[in-house]
Amino acid sequence: MGDTPRRSRVTRRALVAGAAAAAAAAALPARAQVESIPRASRAAVPVDLIVIEKRRRRMHLFYRDRIMRTYRVALGQRPVGHKRERGDGRTPEGLYRIDYKKAESKFNLALHIDYPNERDRARAAARGVDPGGAIYIHGQPKEAMELAYFRLKFAREDWTDGCIAVTNAEIDEIYRSVREGTPVLIRP
């Protein structure tokens, strides 16, 4: 007889707590609810523009002028300024396009950015240097991801040769969402 009232109190508390949690979740904006879903299980979204803000280390996927997703990115080892030549460790700035998708890469999946464009080639030619190329939005190195140290390093530091890097789970989602021809605006 002493156990019955105790169980009913716990059950009532659980019900009240559950109702409060449901009400709080319903009160959250839709964006906050989506961000609480683990990235690996999130569905692809339509994308018609990619905007990368180098200073803030953010990449936004847009569709019809709305931000659909935002990611933290790692950039080139010397990210300040526009890429001028091969090996300078800088990430380019300007308007580009995704010209192809690469399913097999040492950095998981990859989206190729059509750098250098005509203006980049002309600037490099005037200086007598190679503008470089092979600029991608990609994941992390496959072989390094087995070690926790490298997972942290690649998640927190600028480490590429000029590319834009995200986690492997994030590039899986981005790769499914982005089509060839999508414009990429890279801002300082």
BELMORA-V407642 format. One record per residue. N is the residue number from 0. RES is the residue in one letter. SS is DSSP state (hx for helix, st for strand, lp for the rest). Layout:
# BELMORA-V407642
<<N | RES | SS> <N | RES | SS>>
This chain:
# BELMORA-V407642
<<0 | M | lp> <1 | G | hx> <2 | D | hx> <3 | T | hx> <4 | P | hx> <5 | R | hx> <6 | R | hx> <7 | S | hx> <8 | R | hx> <9 | V | hx> <10 | T | hx> <11 | R | hx> <12 | R | hx> <13 | A | hx> <14 | L | hx> <15 | V | hx> <16 | A | hx> <17 | G | hx> <18 | A | hx> <19 | A | hx> <20 | A | hx> <21 | A | hx> <22 | A | hx> <23 | A | hx> <24 | A | hx> <25 | A | hx> <26 | A | hx> <27 | L | lp> <28 | P | lp> <29 | A | hx> <30 | R | hx> <31 | A | hx> <32 | Q | hx> <33 | V | hx> <34 | E | hx> <35 | S | lp> <36 | I | lp> <37 | P | lp> <38 | R | hx> <39 | A | hx> <40 | S | hx> <41 | R | lp> <42 | A | lp> <43 | A | lp> <44 | V | lp> <45 | P | lp> <46 | V | lp> <47 | D | lp> <48 | L | st> <49 | I | st> <50 | V | st> <51 | I | st> <52 | E | st> <53 | K | lp> <54 | R | lp> <55 | R | lp> <56 | R | lp> <57 | R | st> <58 | M | st> <59 | H | st> <60 | L | st> <61 | F | st> <62 | Y | st> <63 | R | lp> <64 | D | lp> <65 | R | st> <66 | I | st> <67 | M | st> <68 | R | st> <69 | T | st> <70 | Y | st> <71 | R | st> <72 | V | lp> <73 | A | st> <74 | L | lp> <75 | G | st> <76 | Q | lp> <77 | R | lp> <78 | P | lp> <79 | V | lp> <80 | G | lp> <81 | H | lp> <82 | K | lp> <83 | R | lp> <84 | E | lp> <85 | R | lp> <86 | G | lp> <87 | D | lp> <88 | G | lp> <89 | R | lp> <90 | T | lp> <91 | P | lp> <92 | E | lp> <93 | G | st> <94 | L | st> <95 | Y | st> <96 | R | st> <97 | I | st> <98 | D | st> <99 | Y | st> <100 | K | st> <101 | K | st> <102 | A | lp> <103 | E | lp> <104 | S | lp> <105 | K | lp> <106 | F | lp> <107 | N | lp> <108 | L | lp> <109 | A | st> <110 | L | st> <111 | H | st> <112 | I | st> <113 | D | lp> <114 | Y | lp> <115 | P | lp> <116 | N | lp> <117 | E | hx> <118 | R | hx> <119 | D | hx> <120 | R | hx> <121 | A | hx> <122 | R | hx> <123 | A | hx> <124 | A | hx> <125 | A | hx> <126 | R | hx> <127 | G | lp> <128 | V | lp> <129 | D | lp> <130 | P | lp> <131 | G | lp> <132 | G | lp> <133 | A | lp> <134 | I | st> <135 | Y | st> <136 | I | st> <137 | H | st> <138 | G | lp> <139 | Q | lp> <140 | P | lp> <141 | K | lp> <142 | E | hx> <143 | A | hx> <144 | M | hx> <145 | E | hx> <146 | L | lp> <147 | A | hx> <148 | Y | hx> <149 | F | hx> <150 | R | hx> <151 | L | hx> <152 | K | hx> <153 | F | hx> <154 | A | hx> <155 | R | hx> <156 | E | lp> <157 | D | lp> <158 | W | lp> <159 | T | st> <160 | D | lp> <161 | G | lp> <162 | C | lp> <163 | I | st> <164 | A | st> <165 | V | lp> <166 | T | lp> <167 | N | hx> <168 | A | hx> <169 | E | hx> <170 | I | hx> <171 | D | hx> <172 | E | hx> <173 | I | hx> <174 | Y | hx> <175 | R | hx> <176 | S | hx> <177 | V | lp> <178 | R | lp> <179 | E | lp> <180 | G | lp> <181 | T | lp> <182 | P | st> <183 | V | st> <184 | L | st> <185 | I | st> <186 | R | st> <187 | P | lp>>
